[in-house]
């Protein structure tokens, strides 16, 4: 695997950061640890005997919590877990459906509409939020509610605070087991990653150097890799205000790969391939990743490969998430962008509210 190197040497600590995104990013292991303790107060949860299926509602930085839950808890569960992102509530939702609504602000209009439809159909509602309209509605519906720390600067910085309570809820209901061990391993792995970031030696800096002014094309294997790649892409969009794209392996091997018939295609489009690898991939994925490297590699283009740290699925997923988050901050510094404000999204919400 070839690593592309560059000359980027940007001090992230000296870059514009009006909302303290760097500090919030490095708080992730502590945020997860705090959330695991606070989630023990999550009361009013239904029993497993009353549930036939689970739906997680959420958008953007809050919705990634559903993807994390599906990737980590889904393989253990005998019940289907569906992540729904949009205004619509899945048609099968009914009295024996557990619906988990995740909205950091409590004001996400898509999530509020879908949750309201679920309530009208008799679903069992649980919510994770800082408060807002969602908290008020869940209180009126006699649902279960978990309060998230509103001091977190942006929803995308609350990835641990939004997802860990959902996993704890699954554990307490009896849908999964071993959550606390996975959380402990995740905290350990993330603290190691944070230490290397603070020392300026983390691979995230090298990844940002390799991407430079290019457009990252991020691939992850299986569900864990897919979620990590999607999060990586979203963070680059929001933090560095840059385009980025992602796909999953093996799916891209059945379609997208045909679009990279020659390395010239990637060079002309300034695309930079990134492979996110972890220990829980299907054994056959290694050959697919290797083939993709041979397809796109040239003297000018190489595949950036990173591998997750940690022992458990949750630890490796969060490690890839933190690596991507930090890379996006490095790119923001390179591009002279303040990673916190997302003016274009704020403008859209204002127009929708008129």
C-alpha positions in Angstrom: 0.0 0.0 0.0 1.5 3.3 -1.1 1.2 6.3 1.2 1.1 9.8 -0.5 3.1 12.3 1.5 2.9 16.1 1.3 4.4 19.2 2.8 1.5 20.3 5.0 2.7 21.4 8.4 -0.2 23.3 9.9 -0.5 23.9 13.7 -4.2 23.1 14.4 -3.9 24.7 17.8 -3.2 28.1 16.1 -5.9 27.8 13.5 -9.3 29.5 13.8 -11.7 27.5 16.1 -14.4 29.8 17.5 -16.5 26.9 19.0 -13.7 24.8 20.5 -14.1 21.9 18.1 -10.6 20.6 18.8 -11.1 20.4 22.5 -14.5 18.8 22.0 -13.0 16.2 19.6 -10.3 15.2 22.2 -13.0 15.0 24.9 -14.6 11.9 23.1 -13.2 9.2 25.4 -14.3 11.2 28.5 -17.7 11.9 26.8 -18.3 8.2 26.2 -17.3 7.4 29.8 -19.6 10.1 31.2 -22.5 9.0 29.0 -22.2 5.4 30.0 -22.6 6.4 33.7 -25.5 8.9 33.0 -27.3 6.4 30.8 -27.9 4.2 33.8 -30.6 6.8 34.7 -32.5 6.0 31.4 -35.8 4.9 32.9 -39.2 3.9 31.5 -37.7 1.4 29.0 -39.9 -1.4 27.7 -39.1 -5.1 28.2 -37.7 -7.2 25.4 -40.8 -9.4 25.4 -42.9 -6.4 24.1 -40.6 -5.6 21.1 -40.6 -7.2 17.7 -38.5 -4.6 15.8 -36.4 -1.5 16.5 -36.3 1.8 14.6 -33.8 4.6 15.2 -34.7 8.0 13.9 -32.2 10.8 13.4 -30.5 13.2 11.0 -27.0 14.4 10.5 -24.7 14.5 13.5 -27.4 13.0 15.6 -28.4 10.4 13.1 -25.0 8.8 13.0 -25.9 7.4 16.5 -28.4 5.1 14.8 -25.8 3.9 12.3 -23.4 3.2 15.2 -26.1 1.2 17.1 -27.0 -0.7 13.9 -23.4 -1.6 13.2 -22.4 -2.7 16.7 -25.7 -4.0 18.2 -27.3 -5.3 15.0 -25.1 -8.5 14.6 -26.0 -9.5 18.2 -29.7 -9.0 18.0 -32.4 -11.4 16.9 -34.7 -8.5 16.1 -34.3 -6.3 13.1 -32.8 -2.8 13.6 -33.8 -0.2 11.0 -32.2 3.3 10.8 -34.6 5.8 9.3 -33.4 9.2 8.1 -36.1 11.5 6.9 -39.7 12.7 7.5 -41.2 9.3 6.9 -41.8 6.7 9.5 -41.5 3.1 8.3 -44.9 1.6 7.5 -44.4 -1.5 9.7 -44.1 0.6 12.9 -46.7 -0.3 15.4 -47.4 -1.1 19.1 -44.6 -3.7 19.2 -42.0 -1.4 17.7 -39.4 0.3 19.9 -38.7 3.7 18.3 -35.5 5.6 19.4 -35.5 9.2 18.4 -32.1 11.0 18.4 -32.0 14.7 18.0 -29.3 16.8 19.8 -31.3 20.0 19.7 -34.7 18.4 20.0 -35.9 20.5 17.1 -34.9 18.4 14.0 -38.1 18.7 12.0 -37.7 15.4 10.1 -37.2 13.5 13.4 -40.1 15.2 15.1 -42.5 14.4 12.3 -41.4 10.7 12.0 -41.5 10.3 15.8 -45.0 11.8 15.9 -46.2 9.4 13.3 -44.7 6.5 15.3 -46.5 7.7 18.4 -49.8 7.9 16.5 -49.3 4.2 15.4 -48.8 3.2 19.1 -45.1 2.6 19.0 -43.0 2.6 22.2 -41.0 5.9 22.1 -37.6 6.6 23.6 -35.5 9.7 22.9 -32.0 11.1 23.4 -31.7 14.9 23.2 -30.7 18.1 25.0 -34.4 18.9 25.4 -36.5 21.1 23.1 -39.7 20.0 21.4 -38.7 16.4 21.3 -38.3 16.3 25.1 -41.7 17.9 25.6 -43.4 15.5 23.3 -41.8 12.4 24.8 -42.9 13.6 28.2 -46.5 14.0 26.9 -46.3 10.6 25.4 -45.0 9.0 28.6 -41.9 7.7 26.8 -38.4 7.2 28.0 -36.0 10.2 27.8 -32.3 10.6 28.2 -30.9 14.2 28.7 -27.7 15.0 26.8 -25.2 17.7 27.9 -26.2 20.9 26.1 -22.7 22.4 26.6 -21.4 20.3 23.8 -20.7 22.8 21.0 -22.3 21.1 18.0 -24.3 17.9 17.3 -21.4 16.4 15.4 -19.3 16.7 18.6 -21.8 14.6 20.6 -21.3 11.3 18.8 -20.6 9.5 22.0 -23.3 11.3 24.1 -25.9 10.4 21.5 -25.0 6.8 20.7 -23.8 5.3 24.0 -27.2 5.8 25.8 -28.9 3.9 23.0 -26.5 1.0 23.4 -26.9 1.1 27.2 -30.7 1.1 26.6 -30.4 -2.0 24.4 -28.3 -3.7 27.1 -30.8 -2.8 29.9 -33.8 -4.0 27.9 -31.9 -7.3 27.2 -31.5 -7.0 23.5 -27.7 -7.2 23.6 -25.0 -8.0 26.1 -21.4 -7.1 26.7 -21.9 -3.4 26.1 -19.9 -2.2 29.2 -16.9 -4.2 28.2 -16.9 -2.7 24.7 -17.3 0.8 26.1 -14.3 0.3 28.4 -12.2 -0.9 25.5 -13.3 2.0 23.3 -12.3 4.5 26.0 -8.9 2.9 26.3 -8.3 2.9 22.5 -9.5 6.5 22.2 -7.3 7.8 24.9 -4.3 6.3 23.1 -5.4 8.0 19.9 -5.9 11.4 21.7 -2.4 11.1 23.3 -0.9 10.7 19.8 -2.9 13.6 18.5 -1.7 15.9 21.3 1.9 14.9 20.7 1.5 15.7 17.0 2.4 12.2 15.9 -1.0 10.7 15.0 -1.6 9.2 11.6 -4.5 11.7 11.1 -1.9 14.4 10.4 -0.3 12.2 7.7 -3.8 11.5 6.2 -4.5 15.2 6.0 -1.1 15.8 4.4 -1.9 13.2 1.8 -5.4 14.6 1.0 -4.2 18.2 0.9 -6.3 20.1 -1.5 -7.7 16.9 -3.1 -11.1 15.4 -2.7 -11.1 12.3 -0.5 -12.8 9.2 -1.7 -13.3 7.1 1.4 -14.0 3.4 1.5 -14.8 1.2 4.5 -15.4 -2.5 4.7 -18.6 -4.0 6.1 -21.0 -2.1 8.3 -18.4 -0.8 10.7 -16.2 0.5 7.9 -19.2 1.9 6.1 -20.3 3.9 9.1 -16.8 5.1 9.8 -16.4 6.2 6.1 -19.7 8.0 6.1 -18.8 9.9 9.3 -15.4 10.7 7.9 -17.0 12.2 4.8 -19.5 14.2 6.8 -16.9 15.6 9.1 -14.8 16.8 6.2 -17.9 18.5 4.7 -18.8 20.3 7.9 -15.4 21.0 9.5 -13.3 21.8 6.5 -16.2 23.0 4.3 -14.8 20.7 1.5 -16.4 18.0 -0.7 -15.7 14.4 0.1 -17.3 11.1 -0.9 -17.6 7.6 0.5 -18.7 4.1 -0.3 -18.6 0.6 1.2 -16.7 -2.5 0.3 -17.9 -4.9 -1.2 -20.7 -2.8 -2.7 -18.3 -0.5 -4.6 -16.7 -3.6 -6.2 -20.0 -4.2 -8.1 -20.4 -0.7 -9.6 -18.2 2.2 -8.6 -14.9 0.5 -9.2 -15.8 0.4 -12.9 -15.6 4.2 -12.9 -11.9 4.2 -12.0 -10.9 2.5 -15.2 -7.6 4.3 -15.1 -5.7 6.3 -12.5 -6.0 9.2 -14.9 -9.7 9.5 -13.8 -8.8 10.1 -10.2 -5.9 12.4 -11.0 -8.0 14.6 -13.3 -10.8 14.9 -10.7 -8.2 15.4 -7.9 -9.6 12.4 -6.0 -7.6 10.8 -3.2 -8.6 7.2 -2.2 -8.7 6.4 1.5 -9.1 2.8 2.8 -10.4 2.4 6.4 -9.6 -1.1 7.7 -10.6 -3.0 10.8 -10.4 -6.4 12.3 -14.1 -7.3 11.8 -14.2 -7.3 8.0 -15.2 -10.4 6.2 -12.1 -12.3 5.1 -12.9 -11.9 1.5 -12.7 -8.1 1.7 -8.9 -8.0 1.9 -8.6 -9.2 -1.7 -11.1 -6.5 -2.8 -9.2 -3.7 -1.1 -6.0 -5.0 -2.6 -7.4 -5.1 -6.1 -8.7 -1.5 -5.7 -5.2 -0.4 -4.7 -3.7 -1.9 -7.9 -6.5 -0.3 -9.9 -6.0 3.3 -8.7 -2.3 3.4 -7.8 0.2 5.3 -9.9 3.4 7.3 -9.5 1.2 10.3 -8.6 -1.7 8.7 -6.8 -1.5 6.2 -3.9 -4.1 4.8 -1.6 -4.1 6.1 2.0 -4.6 3.1 4.3 -5.4 3.3 8.0 -6.2 0.5 10.4 -8.4 0.8 13.5 -7.0 0.4 17.0 -8.8 -1.4 19.8 -10.0 -5.0 20.4 -13.8 -4.8 20.1 -16.2 -3.6 17.3 -17.2 -0.5 19.2 -13.6 0.4 20.0 -12.5 0.0 16.4 -15.5 1.9 15.0 -15.0 4.8 17.4 -11.2 4.8 16.8 -11.9 5.3 13.0 -14.4 8.0 13.9 -11.9 9.9 16.0 -9.2 9.5 13.3 -11.6 11.0 10.7 -12.7 13.8 13.0 -9.2 14.8 13.7 -8.2 14.6 10.0 -11.1 16.9 9.2 -9.8 19.5 11.7 -6.3 19.2 10.2 -7.9 19.9 6.8 -9.9 22.8 8.1 -6.6 24.3 9.4 -5.0 23.8 6.0 -7.8 25.5 4.2 -8.0 28.3 6.8 -11.6 27.4 7.8 -13.1 27.8 11.2 -14.5 24.2 11.7 -17.3 25.2 14.0 -19.9 27.4 12.2 -21.9 25.8 9.3 -23.4 28.9 7.9 -25.0 27.4 4.8 -26.9 24.8 6.9 -28.0 27.5 9.3 -29.3 29.6 6.3 -31.2 26.6 5.0 -32.9 26.1 8.4 -33.8 29.7 8.5 -35.4 29.6 5.1 -37.3 26.5 5.9 -38.6 28.1 9.1 -40.1 31.2 7.3 
